[in-house]
Amino acid sequence: MSFFYTLNGDAMKLYLDLVFILNVFFDFLLLMGVSIILRRNVKLIRIILGSFIGGLSIFILFLKITTLQLFFIKIFIAIIMIIVTFKFKNIKYTLKNLFFLYTLGIMLGGFLYMLNLEFSYRNEGIIFFHNGLSINWILLIIISPIIICFYTKQTLDLKNNYSNYYKVDIYLKSGKVLGLNAFLDTGNLLVDPYKKRPIILVNHKEIKGYIEKEKKLLVPYSSLNNENILECITAEKINIKGVGCKKNFLIGISDKKITIDGIDCILNKKLLEE
């Protein structure tokens, strides 16, 4: 189905069925992304139904309304989409769903706009010229799911990993204080076999200038493939921001660089359980 309209005296042909299908497709991607990121357990049919409601918003563009009225109508339709897809439980739940819907939409729209500029324009210095190319609807259908999948994966990684990031201050026996970025590794259950003290791991590079006068302990440990000896020192306490101060633990000096992004210290799960 096509529709003719004029813009500045020029007649233009608009295929409403194609625009509607594209709109439903993008809304489906956005709602699916929200469902995955927020781990909403919803049926696929509800996401499809919400997408169709969002797709109908394309027809309000032909109404003679102001920009402000259009803005509020779009907000209203987005809220209806969210409620239909995820149901209404409370205001906070609904607003959180709405926030992520718009966040994904802005991210996807901005990314596609950037790609369109890259393909559509060439420049000579600071002067840009349109080169006649643009991203057509077939490329939109191919590129958009890839962008949403990548963004969703990165967001989930941030939620899963950075929730275990902590700022810590380690107070050594010598009076020195180490401020480090720490990661709670639920697989780190190291304890010394004598007093059952949990062991945290610190990069040798971060602590080497402070351990010359510290009393060393050699703690045997076993990993999946081998057995070894870990050099440890005692400390007065560790202050884990958001958790509190902990005592009665050991600092294991790791000769291998900790490969987790931005991390200098691996916390022990048992330390946080106490």
C-alpha positions in Angstrom: 0.0 0.0 0.0 1.5 3.3 -1.0 0.6 6.9 -0.1 1.5 10.2 -1.8 2.2 13.3 0.1 3.9 16.6 -0.7 6.8 18.2 1.0 7.8 21.7 0.0 5.8 21.3 -3.2 7.5 17.9 -4.1 5.3 14.8 -4.4 6.7 11.8 -2.5 5.6 8.2 -2.5 5.5 6.4 0.9 4.9 2.7 1.2 2.9 2.5 4.5 2.9 -1.3 4.6 6.7 -1.4 4.4 7.2 1.4 6.9 4.7 -0.4 9.3 6.6 -3.7 9.0 9.9 -2.0 9.6 8.5 -0.2 12.6 7.2 -3.5 14.1 10.5 -5.1 13.4 12.5 -2.5 15.3 10.0 -2.4 18.2 10.3 -6.2 18.4 14.1 -5.9 18.6 13.9 -3.3 21.3 11.4 -5.1 23.4 13.4 -8.4 23.1 16.5 -6.5 24.1 14.7 -5.1 27.2 13.5 -8.6 28.1 17.0 -10.1 27.9 18.8 -7.3 29.7 16.3 -7.1 32.6 15.7 -10.9 32.5 12.0 -10.5 32.2 10.3 -13.9 31.8 7.7 -13.0 29.2 6.1 -15.0 26.4 7.1 -14.3 22.8 3.5 -13.6 21.9 3.4 -10.7 24.3 6.6 -9.2 22.7 5.0 -9.6 19.3 1.8 -7.9 20.4 3.7 -5.1 22.0 5.6 -4.6 18.8 2.4 -4.3 16.7 1.1 -1.7 19.1 4.4 0.2 18.7 4.2 -0.2 14.9 0.8 1.6 14.8 2.5 4.7 16.1 3.7 5.4 12.5 0.2 6.5 11.6 0.2 9.4 14.0 2.7 11.1 11.8 -0.1 11.9 9.4 -2.2 13.7 12.1 -2.1 17.5 12.2 -0.7 17.9 15.7 2.1 19.9 17.2 5.5 18.5 18.0 4.8 18.6 21.8 1.5 16.7 21.2 3.4 14.1 19.1 6.0 13.7 21.9 3.4 12.9 24.5 1.5 10.6 22.2 4.7 8.6 21.6 5.4 8.4 25.3 1.9 7.2 25.9 2.2 4.5 23.1 5.6 3.4 24.6 4.0 3.0 28.0 1.2 0.9 26.5 3.8 -1.2 24.7 5.6 -1.8 27.9 2.5 -2.7 29.9 1.2 -5.1 27.2 4.6 -6.8 26.9 5.7 -6.9 30.5 2.5 -6.3 32.4 2.0 -3.7 35.1 3.4 -4.7 38.5 4.3 -1.3 40.0 5.5 2.2 38.9 9.2 1.5 39.4 9.0 -1.8 37.4 7.2 0.0 34.5 9.5 3.0 34.5 12.6 0.8 34.5 11.2 -1.1 31.5 10.4 2.2 29.7 13.9 3.6 30.5 15.7 0.6 28.9 13.3 0.7 25.9 14.3 4.3 25.2 18.0 3.6 26.0 18.1 0.8 23.4 16.1 2.9 20.9 18.5 5.9 21.3 21.5 3.6 21.0 20.2 1.8 17.9 19.0 5.0 16.2 22.2 6.8 16.9 24.3 3.9 15.6 22.3 3.6 12.4 22.4 7.4 11.9 26.2 7.3 12.3 26.5 4.5 9.7 24.2 6.3 7.3 26.5 9.4 7.6 29.6 7.3 7.0 28.1 5.7 3.9 26.2 8.7 2.6 28.8 11.5 2.8 32.3 12.1 1.7 34.4 15.0 2.9 37.1 17.3 1.7 38.6 18.9 4.8 35.6 20.1 6.9 33.3 20.2 3.9 30.9 17.2 3.5 29.2 16.2 0.2 26.4 13.7 -0.3 27.7 10.9 -2.5 24.3 9.4 -3.3 24.6 6.3 -1.1 22.5 5.5 1.9 21.6 2.5 4.0 18.5 0.9 2.5 15.8 -1.1 4.4 17.5 -4.5 3.6 20.7 -3.4 5.3 18.7 -2.0 8.2 17.1 -5.4 8.8 20.5 -7.1 8.7 22.5 -4.6 10.7 20.0 -3.8 13.4 19.8 -7.3 15.1 23.6 -7.4 15.1 23.8 -4.0 16.9 21.1 -5.0 19.5 22.7 -8.4 20.1 26.1 -6.8 20.7 24.8 -4.1 22.9 22.7 -6.6 24.9 25.7 -8.9 25.4 27.9 -6.0 26.6 25.2 -4.8 29.0 24.7 -8.3 30.5 28.5 -8.6 30.9 28.6 -5.3 32.7 25.7 -6.4 35.0 27.2 -9.8 35.7 30.9 -8.7 36.1 30.8 -5.2 37.5 28.4 -6.1 40.2 31.3 -8.0 41.7 33.7 -5.0 41.6 34.7 -3.4 44.9 37.0 -0.6 46.1 39.1 -1.8 49.0 41.7 -0.3 51.4 44.2 -2.9 52.8 45.9 -1.8 56.1 49.3 -3.5 56.4 51.1 -4.2 59.6 53.7 -1.6 58.7 51.0 1.1 58.7 50.8 1.4 54.9 47.4 1.5 53.3 46.8 0.1 49.8 43.9 1.4 47.8 43.0 -1.2 45.2 40.3 -2.2 42.8 39.1 -5.7 43.7 36.9 -8.4 42.2 34.9 -11.0 44.1 35.8 -14.3 42.5 33.2 -16.8 43.8 35.7 -19.6 42.8 38.4 -18.2 45.1 38.0 -20.4 48.2 41.6 -20.4 49.2 42.3 -20.8 53.0 45.5 -21.5 54.9 45.4 -25.0 56.2 46.6 -24.0 59.7 44.1 -21.4 60.9 41.5 -21.6 58.1 42.0 -17.9 57.2 40.6 -16.8 53.8 43.3 -15.7 51.3 42.9 -12.8 48.9 45.2 -12.4 45.9 47.1 -9.2 45.1 49.2 -8.4 42.1 52.9 -8.5 43.1 53.4 -5.3 41.2 51.0 -3.5 43.5 52.5 -4.7 46.8 56.1 -5.3 46.1 57.2 -1.9 47.5 55.5 -2.6 50.9 56.4 -6.2 51.7 60.1 -6.1 52.5 59.6 -5.8 56.2 56.4 -7.9 56.4 56.5 -11.4 57.8 56.1 -14.0 55.1 54.1 -17.2 55.3 54.3 -20.0 52.8 50.9 -21.6 52.3 50.5 -24.8 50.2 47.6 -25.0 47.9 46.4 -27.2 45.1 44.7 -26.2 41.8 43.1 -28.3 39.1 46.4 -29.4 37.6 49.1 -29.0 40.2 50.1 -28.3 43.7 52.2 -25.3 44.7 53.3 -22.9 47.4 51.8 -19.4 47.8 53.7 -16.6 49.5 51.5 -14.7 51.9 51.6 -11.9 54.4 49.3 -10.9 57.2 47.5 -7.6 57.4 45.7 -5.5 60.0 42.4 -5.3 58.2 40.7 -4.7 54.9 37.9 -2.2 54.3 35.6 -3.3 51.5 33.5 -0.3 50.4 29.9 -1.0 50.8 30.6 -4.1 52.9 32.7 -3.1 55.9 36.0 -4.0 57.6 37.2 -7.6 57.8 40.1 -9.1 59.7 41.7 -12.4 60.1 42.8 -13.0 56.5 45.9 -13.4 54.5 47.2 -11.6 51.4 48.5 -14.0 48.8 51.1 -12.4 46.5 50.3 -13.3 42.9 53.3 -13.5 40.5 50.9 -13.9 37.6 49.2 -10.7 36.4 45.5 -10.6 37.2 43.9 -10.4 33.7 40.4 -9.1 34.8 40.0 -5.6 33.4 41.2 -2.9 35.9 41.6 -5.3 38.8 44.5 -5.5 41.2 43.0 -7.8 43.9 40.9 -10.9 43.9 38.7 -11.2 47.0 37.8 -14.4 48.7 34.2 -15.5 48.8 34.6 -16.7 52.4 35.8 -13.3 53.5 32.5 -11.7 52.5 30.5 -14.5 54.0 31.9 -13.8 57.5 
